Amino acid sequence: MSRSPSSGPSQRQLRVGEQVRHALSDILQRGEILDPLLETAVISVSEVRMSPDLKIATAFISPLGAGDGQAVIKALAQHAKFIRGRVSGALRQMKYMPEFRFRLDTSFDNMAKIDELLRSPGVARDLDADNDKDGE
C-alpha cells in the first residue's frame, strides 16, 4: 500500500514520534548530557517527526533560558550519538534506533507574529468595518 506524500505522516510515524519525544525529554530532564550550555538551559521538545522508514527522528527544540537557540541545537547535534544510545532503552521494541536531527522550533514565533498582525490597527479597523456591515 503506497501513501502519497501529501497525505501526511502515518499513524505509526506519529506514535513512534511521540515515544521518541518522551524518551528524549526524559534524558534532557534528568541532565544526562554533560555539556555546560545544555545544563544551564531548559529545553522543551515540542515535536519529533519520524521518517517513513522510522530511521531518522527530527526533533523540534525550544530552548528556554538560552540566548542563542542555534548554539543549543549545535550542542545537541554534537551529542546525537550519546542521545541515541541513551534512548535505546526506552525504545527497545524498535528494529532500528533512529538517527537524531535537531531543529529549532519556530512555531511559537510564528504564532506570536500572527497574533501581532491580528492586533494591528489596520486589521482591527477592517474587522470593525465588517462588524458594522453585519449589524445593518
N, C-alpha and C positions, 0 to 999 in steps of 0.2 A: 504494500500500500504506500503510495507516494503522496507526500504532502506538498502543497505549493508553498513557496517561501513567504507569501503574503498572509498565510493563514495563521501565523504566529507560532509560539512555542507549543510543543505537545504537553499533555498532562504530565507525562513522565519527566520532561525537562523542568517543568515548574516545581514538581515535587522534590526532585533531586536538588534543584537550585535552592530551595528553602532549607533542605537538610544541610547543605554546604554552608549556607548563610549562618545557620545556628551554630555549626561546628566552628566556623571562623570567628564568630562573635565570642564564643566561649574562650578561645585561645587569646584573643585580644583583651578580653575582660580579665582573665587571670594574669596577664602580664608575662606570658611565657617567652615573648620575644625580647631579647636583651639588646635594646637599641635606645640610646638616650632620647632621641626625638620621639619614638613611639611610646616611651614610658611617661612622657610629660603630656601627651595629647590624649584626649578622649576620642575614640574612633568609633563611628557608627557605620555599620554595614547595612545599607538601605536595601540592596538587592543583589542577587547573584544570578546571572544569566548563564545557562549551560548551552554548549554547542549541541547540535543534533546527535552527535555520537557520544556525548557526555564526557569527552576527553579534555575540554577546555572550560574552565569556570572563570567568567569575567565578573569580578566583584566591584560594585559601585560603593565608594567610600566617601563618608562625610567626616572630615577631621574637625573636631571641636576643640578650641583652645590652642590650636597650632596656627601660626601666622601664615605659613606657606603650605598650602594643600599639596602642591606638586612635590615638595620635599618629603611629605608623608608617603605619597604614592611611590616615590623612588625608593624610600626605605623599605616599604612593604615588598616591592619588587626584588630588592636585594635579598630578602629573607623568604622568597617564594618557595624554595626547596625545603627549608625548615618547616614552613607552614604546611606544606603538602604532607610531610612526614607526620606532623602532629595531628593533622585532621584525619589521617588514615584510620585511626582507632574508632572514630565516630562514624566512619563511612566504610566499614569493613565489608558490607554487603555488596559494594560496587566491584565490578570486574577490574576496572582500571581507576587509579586515582587521578583526578583531573589536574591538569596544569593550571596554575593560578595566574590570572592577569588582573591588574588593579587599575581602576579608572576613577577619576574624581566625579562625584555625583553632583551634577549641576541642576537637578530638578528643583531644588528649593530656591535657587537663584532665579530660575525661570518663573516659578510661581510668584516670587516677590516682584519681578518685573511686570508680570501680567496684572497683579494686584495694584501696583503703582499706576499702570496705564488706566485701569478701570476707575481709579480715584482721581484721575487728572480732570481739570476743569472743563476741557473740551468734551470729554466723554460724558461728564455729569450734565453738561448743557444739552447734549444730544439726547440723553436719557430723559431729561426733564421735558424736552420738546416732544418726545414720543408719548410721554405720560399725558401731556396737555391734549394731544390729538385723540388719545384713547378716552379722555374724560368728556369730550364733546358729544 
